[in-house]
Amino acid sequence: MACARNDAERALIEERGTTWQAPLIRGETRLHYATPTPEQYEQYYSVISNPVLWFVQHYLWDLAHQPVINGRIHRAWKNGYLEVNKQVARKVVEVARGLPGRPLVMVHDYQLYLVPKLVREQLHGAIIQHFVHIPWPTPQYWKVLPREMRDAILFGLLGSDIVGFQTSLDVRNFLMTCEENAGLAVDEREKAVLVDGRVVYARAYPISIDVAGTTRLSYSHGVMVEERKLRDWRPQHLIVRIDRTDPSKNIIRGFLAYEKLLAHHPELKGRVQFWAFLQPSRQDVAVYRNYVRKVRQTVLRINAQYGAQGWQPIRLELGESVRKAMAAMRNFDALVVNSVYDG
């Protein structure tokens, strides 16, 4: 089940319909589309999901000043987030009712928090699991949102049979949120919540990388080509970071720490370089565009202040190449990962 996100996908649906066979790496699958209008999708994704929910769940708001939950946010919640979740739930119910057995529904992430409850109301016998890929903050931090929004999110998730998280800390925060913000009975030992006469379990399911696939990639011809290119310019000491240009990745503070290193160790001049290979992210959202601008400004300032003929302290590249990223990870002396809350 997917959501039509852009004009290209809408054109594909116009040509093929909302249900068709989609290719996988091995084989194919039956793909079903919900089709919100461009305006609904914009409000759902670029106003509520990002940045409102993403910022709440990564502790990114400057709480003395933000967020400001004004009429625009309330409209985007009602006409975007709520509406798109309803459309996805309707499509799930429509497909599930055509299945021969008891439906198993797996819902993913912060964009679809309302779906489990909406599906449960129409498919009482369904087995529903929701997996939250990002951190779950403390009960108090959720209170930056109006009660109607945070309650809808929490009770939406509690339409599931199991709610999965990345870490045990996220599970504890979720259980505390159910108890403190919603007044629900929680069993800490069983990691369970009692709601509407049902037991909902919270579990930690950390996601791994594909070790075998990553190992094969690291020894591939394409990566070796990138390593040869890297050897042409590699400094004596190479610092690497590979990240999306997301405020939660804390990229600028990494540069400021490196600037402090240069200031305290002038003997490293010309011998070290910080290679930041960054992937542009969510550039349709203003706060993310502004973050890229600030990243560029910081790099320009540090390079102007500490650079010399033939040497730049920071090598900034914006683009996407899994081979180049792997070559970097095979050759660094120091790898910087300093995300605000997760990563």
Buried (B, 14 or more C-beta within 10 A) or exposed (E): BEBBEEEEBBEBBEEEEBBBEEEEEEEEEEBBBBBBBEEBBBBBBBBBBBBBBBBBBBBBBEEEEBBEBEEEBEEBBEBBBBBBBBBBBBBBBEBBEEEEEEBEBEBBEBBBBBBBBBBBEBBEEBEBBBBBEBBBBBBEBBBBBEEEBBBBBBBBBBBBBBBBBBBEBBBBBBBBBBBBBBEBEBEEEEBBBBBEEEEBBBBBEEEEEEEEEEEEBBEBEBBBEBBEEBEEEBBEEBBBBBBBBBBBBBBBEBBEBBBEBBEEEEEBEBEBBBBBBBBBBBEEBEBBEEBBEEBEEBBEEBBEEBBEEEBBBBBBEEEEBBBBBBBBBBBBEEEBEEBBEBB
